Amino acid sequence: MKIKFLMAALLGLISVTAFAQKGELSTAQSEYNDYLVSSGQKMAILAAKAKTSLGNAKTSIDKASANTKTATLPLTFALKAAIYSALAKDDSVQTTAAVEVSTAMDALKQAKTLDTKNENAKLIDEATKQIAQYEVNTGVTAFQNKKYDDAYKSFDYARQLIPTDTTMILNTAIAAANSKNYKAAVDNYNSLLKMNYNDKKRVYNDLPMIYLANKDTAGAIKSIDEALVKYPDNPNLRRLEIEIALQSGKLGDLTSKLQSAIAGDPKNKILYYYAGLTYTQIGDVANENAKKLKATDPAKKSTYQTALDNYSKAGDNFKKALEIDPNYFEVNRGYGYVLMRPAIDDFNKARETKDDKEYTTLRKKADVQFDLAKPYLQKAVDINPKSSDALTLLRNYYRGKYDPAHAAENTKKADDLKKQIDALPAGSAQ
């Protein structure tokens, strides 16, 4: 009887000990659940309760982790990862938070390995998200302090933890670009384009600039071409496309693409505008090249004729855009410019010549062009009276127009326009 009683007592002792060991895990789980309920609350009493619950959870999980009976259980590692990641996320002291997140990462790794039955998936998911949030918080602080490489590393780690989170990917891309890690920036931006991301237009706007920063003009052009298929009316991309073509000397290729686009969408006023703008740029380049040549150079005349031909092509496209939308500000301004550009050239030639007959011929020729340009220049100013570009062009008309009967009146109008331009705030050149 005594032996049986002793055995029963021993069995009872073993059961109590096992219960005590498992009790720390239960306490850790309970306190962690209480923390989840109270965390993130603005009321001071609830915030304090969350902090207390998390502290109690840490105490219990540390005891469970130190006990040989529970130390290697998948639940122990999963709880430890969740609790320590929460501690790190909420800790404002960088040094202790770094230790806590390191502990959480190690525990998470073990939990994922041991939880073969997927019994602790919720805790593992919570730990993953909290570690990611910690890394995001760290990355934001680094980015704000212009430590872009550190910001990239933090955002990228968070991205790896939650690879489907588009915000994580965007943060990583932006930080990578700022740290001049252009390959990583391009890879992450391109990842967003393959996902169900709701602001792909922003990606397409940013991506060409990343390629250009990395001196990859071909990549920039390719990304613009892809973007314009989806967003054909994107003015930023059209403008950038022209700038790239201008810098790379491939404006001719661009006109072909624009004309093809127009053939497929002949009622698109924006395409006509950018075609006109491209021909304007080609004309300006030829005009500047002609000015650099000596008067005796046989190429001077043909080079300047190239400028005139392209101004004419620009005008044709601007005119078609205005047929669709007569109040298109940029087109009125652009059309006025290409009509007046030859007038300014003839005006300047007249001032330089010593031949009276040539002077008279050039002034009359200039006046015809000035008068052709005026309605469009005036319309541009009427549409946008705060545009310094439009005001300057109209002022140039009044300064260049030869009209002795109204000389004083034109001079006053030019002076008034100058006052309007001077009164404009910075950034009004549009």
C-alpha positions in Angstrom: 0.0 0.0 0.0 2.8 2.3 0.9 4.5 1.6 -2.4 1.3 2.3 -4.4 0.7 5.5 -2.4 4.3 6.7 -3.1 3.9 6.0 -6.8 0.7 7.9 -6.9 2.3 10.8 -5.2 5.2 10.8 -7.6 2.8 10.7 -10.6 0.9 13.6 -9.1 4.2 15.5 -8.6 5.1 14.9 -12.3 1.7 16.1 -13.5 1.9 19.3 -11.4 5.4 20.0 -12.7 4.4 19.4 -16.3 1.4 21.7 -15.8 3.6 24.4 -14.3 5.9 24.1 -17.3 3.0 24.4 -19.8 1.5 27.1 -17.6 4.2 29.6 -18.5 3.4 29.1 -22.2 -0.3 29.6 -21.4 0.4 32.7 -19.4 2.6 34.0 -22.2 -0.1 33.4 -24.7 -2.8 34.9 -22.6 -0.8 38.1 -21.8 0.2 38.4 -25.4 -3.5 38.2 -26.4 -4.3 40.9 -23.9 -1.5 43.0 -25.4 -3.0 42.6 -28.9 -6.4 43.8 -27.6 -5.0 46.9 -25.9 -2.1 47.9 -28.2 -2.5 50.8 -30.5 -5.2 52.4 -28.3 -4.8 56.1 -27.6 -6.3 56.0 -24.1 -3.5 56.1 -21.6 -5.0 53.4 -19.4 -5.2 51.0 -22.3 -1.7 51.8 -23.5 -0.4 51.2 -20.0 -2.3 47.9 -19.9 -0.8 46.8 -23.2 2.7 47.6 -22.0 2.1 45.6 -18.8 0.7 42.7 -20.6 3.6 42.5 -23.1 6.1 42.7 -20.2 4.3 39.8 -18.4 4.3 37.9 -21.7 8.0 38.4 -22.0 8.6 37.1 -18.5 6.6 34.0 -19.1 8.1 33.2 -22.5 11.6 33.6 -21.1 10.8 31.1 -18.4 9.3 28.7 -21.0 12.4 29.1 -23.2 14.7 28.3 -20.3 12.9 25.2 -19.3 14.2 22.0 -21.0 10.6 20.6 -21.2 9.3 23.5 -23.3 12.3 25.2 -24.7 12.2 23.4 -28.1 8.5 23.4 -28.7 7.3 25.0 -31.9 4.7 27.0 -29.8 7.5 28.4 -27.6 9.5 29.7 -30.6 6.3 31.1 -32.3 5.3 32.9 -29.1 8.8 34.2 -28.5 9.0 35.5 -32.0 5.6 37.3 -31.7 6.3 38.7 -28.2 9.8 39.9 -29.0 8.9 41.4 -32.3 6.1 43.3 -30.5 8.7 44.5 -28.0 11.0 45.7 -30.7 8.2 47.4 -32.7 7.1 49.4 -29.6 10.6 50.1 -28.2 11.7 53.7 -28.7 15.3 52.9 -27.6 17.2 51.8 -30.6 19.9 49.7 -28.8 17.4 47.5 -26.9 15.0 47.3 -29.9 17.8 45.9 -32.0 18.5 43.1 -29.5 14.8 42.4 -29.3 14.2 42.2 -33.0 17.3 39.9 -33.4 15.8 37.6 -30.8 12.5 37.6 -32.6 14.2 36.8 -36.0 16.0 33.9 -34.5 12.9 32.5 -32.9 10.8 33.1 -36.0 13.3 31.1 -38.0 13.1 28.2 -35.6 9.3 28.4 -35.4 9.0 28.1 -39.2 11.3 25.1 -39.2 9.7 23.2 -36.4 6.0 24.0 -37.1 5.6 21.3 -39.7 1.9 20.9 -38.9 1.2 24.6 -39.3 -0.4 24.8 -35.9 1.1 28.2 -35.1 0.6 29.9 -38.4 -1.2 32.9 -36.8 1.6 33.6 -34.3 4.2 33.2 -37.1 2.2 35.6 -39.3 1.9 38.2 -36.5 5.6 38.0 -35.8 6.5 38.4 -39.4 4.3 41.5 -39.8 5.7 43.0 -36.5 9.3 42.5 -37.6 8.4 44.0 -40.9 6.8 47.0 -39.2 9.9 47.4 -37.0 12.1 47.4 -40.2 9.7 49.9 -41.8 9.9 52.2 -38.8 13.7 51.9 -38.8 13.8 52.6 -42.6 11.6 55.7 -42.3 13.9 57.1 -39.6 17.0 56.4 -41.7 15.4 57.9 -44.8 14.4 61.1 -42.9 18.0 61.4 -41.8 19.2 60.9 -45.4 20.8 57.6 -44.6 19.4 56.1 -47.8 21.5 53.0 -47.9 20.4 52.0 -44.4 16.8 52.8 -45.3 17.1 50.6 -48.3 18.4 47.7 -46.3 15.5 48.0 -43.7 12.8 48.4 -46.4 14.2 45.5 -48.4 14.2 43.2 -45.4 10.6 44.1 -44.7 9.8 43.5 -48.4 11.4 40.0 -48.2 9.2 39.2 -45.1 6.0 40.3 -46.9 6.8 40.1 -50.6 3.3 40.8 -51.8 3.0 44.2 -50.0 3.2 46.8 -52.7 3.9 49.6 -50.2 7.0 47.7 -49.0 8.2 47.3 -52.6 7.6 51.0 -53.3 9.5 52.1 -50.2 12.4 49.8 -51.2 12.5 51.2 -54.7 12.5 54.8 -53.6 15.2 54.2 -51.0 17.3 52.2 -53.5 17.0 55.1 -56.0 18.1 57.6 -53.4 21.0 55.4 -52.4 22.0 55.2 -56.1 21.4 51.5 -56.1 19.7 51.8 -59.4 19.5 48.1 -60.3 17.6 47.4 -57.1 15.4 50.4 -57.8 14.6 49.3 -61.3 13.9 45.7 -60.2 11.5 46.8 -57.5 9.7 49.3 -59.7 9.3 46.6 -62.4 7.9 44.2 -59.7 5.1 46.7 -59.1 4.2 46.7 -62.7 3.7 43.0 -62.6 1.4 43.2 -59.6 -2.1 44.4 -59.0 -0.7 47.8 -57.9 -3.2 50.8 -58.1 -0.7 53.5 -59.0 1.2 52.2 -61.9 1.1 55.6 -63.6 3.5 56.8 -60.8 5.8 53.9 -61.5 5.9 54.7 -65.2 6.7 58.3 -64.4 9.6 57.4 -62.0 11.1 54.5 -63.8 12.6 56.3 -66.9 14.3 58.8 -64.5 16.0 55.9 -62.7 17.2 54.5 -66.0 18.6 57.9 -67.0 20.3 58.3 -63.6 22.0 55.0 -64.3 22.9 56.3 -67.8 20.7 53.7 -69.4 19.0 55.7 -72.2 17.8 52.6 -74.0 16.1 51.3 -70.8 14.5 54.7 -70.3 13.1 54.8 -73.9 11.9 51.3 -73.6 10.0 52.0 -70.3 8.5 55.2 -71.9 7.3 53.2 -74.9 5.7 50.6 -72.7 4.1 53.3 -70.5 2.7 55.3 -73.5 0.9 52.2 -74.7 -1.1 52.2 -71.4 -1.1 56.0 -70.9 -0.9 57.6 -74.4 -2.0 61.0 -73.0 0.6 61.2 -70.3 2.2 64.7 -70.8 5.2 64.0 -68.4 6.2 61.0 -70.4 5.8 62.7 -73.8 7.9 65.6 -72.6 10.6 63.4 -71.2 10.6 61.4 -74.5 11.3 64.6 -76.4 14.1 65.6 -74.0 15.7 62.2 -74.3 15.4 62.2 -78.0 16.9 65.8 -78.1 19.9 64.8 -75.9 20.5 61.6 -77.8 20.1 63.2 -81.3 17.2 60.9 -82.2 14.4 63.5 -82.7 13.8 62.1 -86.2 13.0 58.7 -84.7 10.6 60.3 -82.3 8.7 62.1 -85.1 8.1 58.8 -86.8 6.7 57.3 -83.7 4.4 60.2 -83.1 3.2 60.2 -86.6 2.4 56.5 -86.3 0.6 57.2 -83.1 -1.4 59.9 -84.8 -2.4 57.6 -87.6 -3.8 55.2 -85.0 -5.6 58.0 -83.1 -6.2 60.9 -85.4 -8.5 62.8 -83.0 -5.9 62.9 -80.2 -5.0 66.6 -79.7 -2.1 65.8 -77.4 -0.3 63.7 -80.0 -0.5 66.6 -82.5 0.8 68.9 -79.8 3.8 66.8 -79.1 4.5 66.2 -82.8 4.4 70.0 -83.2 6.7 70.4 -80.2 9.2 67.8 -81.6 9.3 69.5 -84.9 9.8 72.8 -83.1 12.8 71.4 -81.3 14.3 70.1 -84.5 13.8 73.5 -86.1 15.5 75.3 -83.1 18.5 73.0 -83.3 18.9 73.6 -87.0 18.4 77.4 -86.5 21.2 77.4 -83.9 23.5 75.4 -86.1 22.8 77.8 -89.0 23.8 80.8 -86.8 27.2 79.2 -86.0 28.0 79.0 -89.7 29.7 81.8 -91.5 27.7 83.8 -94.1 30.0 82.4 -96.8 29.5 78.8 -95.9 27.3 77.1 -98.5 25.6 75.0 -95.8 24.3 78.0 -93.9 21.3 78.6 -96.2 20.3 74.9 -96.4 20.7 74.5 -92.6 18.4 77.4 -92.0 15.9 76.1 -94.6 15.8 72.9 -92.5 14.8 75.0 -89.6 12.0 76.7 -91.6 10.8 73.4 -92.9 10.5 72.0 -89.5 8.8 75.1 -88.1 6.3 74.7 -90.9 5.7 71.0 -90.0 5.3 72.0 -86.4 2.7 74.6 -87.4 0.8 72.0 -89.4 0.5 69.8 -86.3 -0.4 72.6 -84.0 -3.1 73.7 -86.4 -4.6 70.2 -86.3 -4.6 70.2 -82.6 -6.4 73.6 -82.5 -9.0 72.2 -84.9 -9.8 69.7 -82.2 -9.5 72.2 -79.3 -9.2 75.9 -80.1 -8.5 76.7 -76.4 -5.5 74.4 -76.0 -3.1 76.8 -74.2 0.2 75.0 -75.0 -0.8 74.7 -78.7 -1.7 78.4 -79.1 1.6 79.3 -77.4 3.6 76.8 -79.6 1.9 77.8 -82.8 2.5 81.5 -82.1 6.1 80.7 -81.4 6.8 78.8 -84.7 5.0 81.5 -86.7 7.0 84.3 -85.0 10.4 82.6 -85.0 11.2 83.4 -88.7 9.9 86.9 -88.1 12.4 87.4 -85.3 15.2 86.0 -87.5 14.3 88.5 -90.3 14.0 91.3 -87.8 17.5 90.6 -86.5 18.9 90.3 -90.1 17.3 93.7 -90.9 19.0 95.3 -88.0 22.4 94.0 -89.1 22.2 94.8 -92.8 23.6 98.1 -94.2 21.6 97.8 -97.4 18.4 99.9 -97.3 16.6 97.9 -99.9 17.4 94.6 -98.1 16.3 96.3 -94.8 12.9 97.2 -96.2 12.4 93.8 -97.7 13.3 92.0 -94.5 11.1 94.3 -92.3 8.1 93.7 -94.5 8.7 90.0 -94.5 9.0 90.0 -90.7 5.9 92.0 -90.3 3.8 89.5 -92.2 5.0 86.7 -89.9 4.5 88.8 -86.8 0.9 89.4 -87.7 0.3 85.8 -88.4 1.6 84.9 -84.9 -0.2 87.6 -83.0 -3.7 86.0 -82.7 -2.3 82.8 -81.2 0.1 84.6 -78.8 -2.8 86.8 -77.6 -5.1 83.8 -77.2 -2.4 82.0 -75.2 -2.2 85.0 -72.8 -6.0 85.3 -72.6 -6.1 81.6 -71.6 -3.3 81.8 -69.1 -2.4 85.4 -68.2 0.0 84.1 -65.5 2.4 82.4 -68.0 5.6 84.3 -68.3 6.4 82.3 -71.5 3.2 83.5 -73.2 3.6 87.0 -71.9 7.2 87.2 -73.1 6.3 85.9 -76.6 3.5 88.5 -76.9 5.9 91.2 -75.7 8.3 90.2 -78.4 5.6 90.7 -80.9 5.1 94.4 -79.8 8.8 95.0 -79.7 9.4 93.5 -83.2 6.4 94.7 -85.1 7.2 97.7 -87.4 4.2 100.0 -87.2 5.2 103.7 -87.2 1.6 104.9 -86.8 1.3 102.9 -83.6 4.9 102.9 -82.3 4.2 104.7 -79.0 1.1 102.5 -78.4 3.1 99.3 -79.1 6.0 100.4 -76.9 3.6 101.0 -74.0 2.0 97.5 -74.5 5.5 96.0 -74.5 6.3 97.9 -71.3 3.1 96.9 -69.6 3.7 93.2 -70.5 7.2 93.5 -69.0 5.6 94.8 -65.7 3.2 91.8 -65.7 6.1 89.4 -66.2 8.2 91.0 -63.4 5.2 90.8 -61.1 4.8 87.0 -61.5 5.9 84.6 -58.8 8.8 82.3 -59.4 7.9 79.2 -61.4 5.4 80.8 -63.8 7.4 80.0 -66.9 4.9 77.7 -68.6 
